[in-house]
């Protein structure tokens, strides 16, 4: 067959196929309408970065446990291209879903390893997730076409409360087009907190002075007044003796621990140092001998992941209230 005839014949065969695959007059409108119903485009300002999402991210990487658990709670394990940096084990109810996600690094992955996962979204729990010196700044990611989010506690300019937990979950839900799941979680969290508050109110009494011991020898690394940990203590019926430390976590002198006379010490359980080792360090320190919590051996225990802005926070209030 001469070439011009072959071209015409091929065109004739392809024309019906093109007609079948081309959008009809109303198809574009229906697609746009469906996107609008799903809440897109969605614009959010997070930690000073304004981002518009035309569609939900499909390949997310989470760095830090509490943000990984937000994703898993919202049923988004199928969107995880990778995770990194656990402080302790994920909750048992997330274990199966977590096992399906690739672990990129024990702590933070290098920028090259992060890019190798081909993410379109990176979600960090602490500001350290996006350190410019490590090449993982949000601006560097944006230049590579990757959108990002930092947990609201990582950039808080005021004390974080449970309302910020609700906001975190709802904004992530909206970003991924599952806002109804987020709203359902918030409703359940509110009900759980209400039950805990009723029980605490029935017991009455003054708030117990509480010192949180995270770690440290020369100084005590503790929960300050800026993070959700302070709100958790208050809701559980305690009073954080270092609420005046204007950070989520910060250092305090042992002299101030003695001076502020905590009635209970909350030990944060994570990492290579066990709760038993931390308790022994406190009990064996002669400087702390007259601290009421040490003298009467009044200790409570929470996981580190309970004391950050994530889906564990409402349950942490209940756990601490029961111990106090």
C-alpha positions in Angstrom: 0.0 0.0 0.0 1.5 3.4 -0.9 2.5 5.5 2.1 -0.2 8.2 1.8 -2.9 5.5 1.6 -1.4 3.8 4.7 -1.5 7.1 6.7 -5.2 7.7 5.7 -6.1 4.2 6.6 -4.4 4.4 10.1 -6.1 7.8 10.7 -9.5 6.2 9.8 -8.9 3.4 12.3 -7.8 5.8 15.1 -10.6 8.3 14.7 -13.3 6.1 16.3 -10.9 5.2 19.2 -10.2 8.9 19.8 -13.9 9.6 19.7 -14.5 7.0 22.4 -11.7 8.2 24.7 -12.2 12.0 24.3 -14.1 13.7 27.1 -17.7 14.5 26.1 -19.1 18.0 26.4 -20.0 17.6 30.1 -17.1 15.3 31.3 -14.7 18.1 32.3 -17.5 19.8 34.3 -18.4 16.5 36.0 -14.7 15.9 37.0 -14.4 19.5 38.3 -17.6 19.0 40.2 -16.4 15.8 41.8 -13.2 17.4 42.9 -15.1 20.3 44.4 -17.4 17.8 46.3 -14.2 16.2 47.7 -13.0 19.5 48.9 -10.5 20.4 46.3 -8.7 22.6 45.5 -7.9 22.8 49.2 -5.7 25.6 50.5 -4.1 25.6 54.0 -1.5 27.7 55.7 0.7 25.5 57.9 3.5 27.0 60.0 3.7 30.0 57.7 3.7 28.0 54.5 0.6 28.4 52.3 -0.1 25.4 50.1 -2.9 24.6 47.6 -3.7 21.0 46.8 -5.6 20.4 43.6 -5.9 16.7 44.6 -4.9 14.5 47.5 -1.3 13.5 47.8 -0.7 9.9 46.7 2.9 9.2 47.9 3.4 10.6 51.4 6.5 10.2 53.6 6.0 10.7 57.4 8.9 11.5 59.7 8.3 11.1 63.4 5.9 8.7 65.1 3.0 10.9 66.1 2.4 12.1 62.5 2.7 8.5 61.2 -0.1 7.6 63.6 -2.3 10.5 62.5 -2.1 9.0 58.9 -2.8 5.5 60.1 -5.7 6.6 62.3 -7.2 8.2 59.2 -6.8 5.0 57.2 -4.2 6.4 54.9 -1.6 3.6 54.9 -2.2 3.1 51.2 -0.8 6.6 50.6 2.5 6.0 52.6 5.5 5.8 50.3 7.7 5.6 53.5 8.0 6.4 57.2 10.9 7.2 59.5 11.8 7.8 63.1 9.8 5.9 65.7 10.2 6.9 69.4 8.6 3.6 70.5 6.2 1.0 69.0 3.1 2.1 67.1 -0.1 1.3 68.9 -1.2 -2.3 68.5 -4.3 -1.3 66.4 -1.9 0.3 63.8 0.7 -2.5 63.7 -0.6 -4.3 60.6 -1.1 -1.1 58.6 2.3 0.2 59.7 4.0 -3.0 58.6 2.8 -2.4 55.1 4.7 0.9 54.8 8.5 1.0 53.8 10.8 2.2 56.6 13.2 4.6 55.0 15.5 5.1 58.1 15.7 4.4 61.8 15.9 8.2 62.4 15.7 10.9 59.6 16.6 9.8 56.1 19.1 11.7 54.0 17.7 14.1 51.4 18.8 11.6 48.7 17.0 8.7 50.4 13.9 10.8 50.9 13.8 11.8 47.2 14.4 8.1 46.2 11.0 7.3 47.7 9.5 9.6 45.1 7.1 11.4 47.5 4.7 14.1 46.6 4.2 15.1 50.2 6.4 15.0 53.4 4.9 15.2 56.8 7.2 16.1 59.7 6.4 15.8 63.4 9.2 18.1 64.8 11.0 21.1 63.2 14.1 18.9 63.2 12.5 16.9 60.4 13.0 19.9 58.1 16.5 21.1 59.1 18.0 23.1 56.3 21.5 21.9 57.3 20.5 18.4 56.5 19.1 19.4 53.1 15.5 18.6 54.0 14.1 22.1 54.4 10.5 22.7 53.3 11.7 25.2 50.7 14.2 22.6 49.3 11.4 20.1 49.0 9.1 22.7 47.3 11.9 23.2 44.7 11.7 19.5 44.0 7.9 19.8 43.5 7.2 18.1 46.9 4.5 19.6 49.2 5.0 19.4 53.0 3.4 19.8 56.4 4.9 20.3 59.9 2.9 19.3 63.0 1.5 22.5 64.5 3.4 21.9 67.8 6.6 22.3 65.8 6.0 26.0 65.1 3.6 27.0 68.0 3.8 30.6 69.1 1.5 30.0 72.0 0.6 27.1 74.3 -0.8 24.1 72.4 -4.1 22.7 73.5 -6.4 19.9 72.5 -8.0 22.2 70.0 -4.7 22.2 68.1 -4.9 18.4 68.1 -8.3 18.6 66.5 -7.0 21.1 64.0 -4.0 18.9 63.1 -6.2 15.9 62.4 -8.8 17.8 60.5 -6.3 19.6 58.3 -4.5 16.3 57.5 -7.9 14.8 56.7 -8.8 17.7 54.4 -5.4 17.5 52.7 -6.0 13.8 51.8 -9.7 14.1 51.0 -10.9 12.2 54.1 -12.3 15.1 56.2 -15.3 13.0 57.3 -12.9 10.4 58.9 -11.1 13.3 60.7 -14.4 14.7 62.0 -15.5 11.3 63.2 -12.2 11.0 65.2 -12.6 14.4 66.7 -16.1 13.6 67.8 -14.9 10.4 69.6 -12.0 12.3 71.2 -14.3 14.9 72.6 -16.5 12.3 74.1 -13.6 10.5 75.6 -12.3 13.7 77.2 -15.7 14.5 78.5 -16.0 11.2 80.3 -12.5 11.7 81.8 -13.4 15.2 82.9 -16.5 14.0 84.6 -14.6 11.4 86.6 -11.9 13.8 87.6 -14.5 16.4 88.6 -16.3 13.8 90.8 -13.0 13.2 92.7 -12.6 16.9 93.4 -9.5 18.2 95.2 -6.7 20.6 94.2 -4.6 19.9 91.1 -1.5 17.8 92.0 1.9 19.4 91.4 3.5 17.3 88.6 7.1 17.1 87.3 7.7 15.2 84.1 11.0 13.5 83.8 12.0 12.8 80.2 15.8 12.4 80.7 18.9 14.1 81.9 21.6 14.0 84.6 23.2 17.5 85.0 19.8 19.0 84.3 16.3 17.7 84.0 14.8 17.6 80.5 11.1 18.1 81.1 7.8 19.2 79.6 7.3 22.9 79.5 4.2 25.1 79.0 4.2 25.4 75.2 3.4 21.9 74.1 0.3 19.6 74.4 1.9 17.8 77.4 1.0 20.8 79.6 -2.6 20.6 78.5 -2.7 16.9 79.1 -1.4 17.3 82.7 -4.0 20.0 83.4 -6.9 18.0 82.0 -5.8 14.9 84.0 -6.0 16.8 87.3 -2.4 17.9 87.6 -0.4 21.2 87.6 2.8 21.2 85.6 5.5 22.6 87.9 7.4 23.8 84.8 4.6 25.4 82.9 6.6 28.6 82.9 9.2 27.0 80.6 8.3 28.6 77.3 9.0 25.4 75.2 7.3 22.1 74.5 10.3 20.4 76.1 13.2 22.1 77.9 15.8 21.9 80.6 15.3 22.7 84.3 17.8 22.6 87.1 17.5 20.0 89.8 17.4 22.8 92.4 14.2 24.1 90.9 12.7 20.6 91.0 13.4 20.5 94.7 12.1 24.0 95.1 8.8 23.3 93.3 8.0 20.2 95.4 6.2 18.0 92.9 3.8 15.5 94.5 4.0 13.1 91.5 6.7 12.5 88.9 5.6 11.4 85.4 8.4 9.3 83.7 8.4 9.3 79.9 9.0 5.8 78.6 11.0 5.6 75.4 14.5 4.9 74.0 17.3 2.9 75.5 16.9 4.0 79.1 14.2 2.0 80.8 11.5 3.3 83.2 13.2 1.3 86.0 16.5 2.9 85.3 15.0 6.4 85.3 13.2 5.8 88.5 16.4 4.5 90.2 18.3 7.6 89.1 15.6 9.8 90.8 15.4 7.7 93.9 19.2 7.4 94.3 19.9 11.2 94.0 20.4 12.6 97.5 19.5 16.1 96.2 16.0 14.8 95.6 15.5 12.9 98.8 13.0 15.4 100.3 11.0 16.0 97.1 7.5 14.7 98.1 7.1 12.5 94.9 10.5 10.9 95.5 10.1 10.6 99.3 6.7 8.8 98.9 7.6 7.0 95.6 4.7 8.5 93.7 5.5 7.9 90.0 3.3 7.7 86.9 4.4 6.5 83.4 3.5 7.7 79.9 5.0 6.9 76.6 6.8 9.8 74.9 4.4 9.5 72.0 1.5 10.2 74.4 2.8 13.7 75.2 3.0 15.2 71.7 0.3 16.6 69.4 -1.1 13.5 67.9 -4.0 11.0 68.1 -2.8 9.6 71.4 -3.4 12.8 73.3 -7.0 12.2 74.5 -6.2 8.7 75.7 -3.1 10.1 77.4 -5.3 12.4 79.5 -7.3 9.3 80.7 -4.2 7.2 81.4 -2.6 10.0 83.4 -5.8 10.9 85.3 -6.1 7.3 86.4 -2.5 7.2 87.7 -2.8 10.6 89.5 
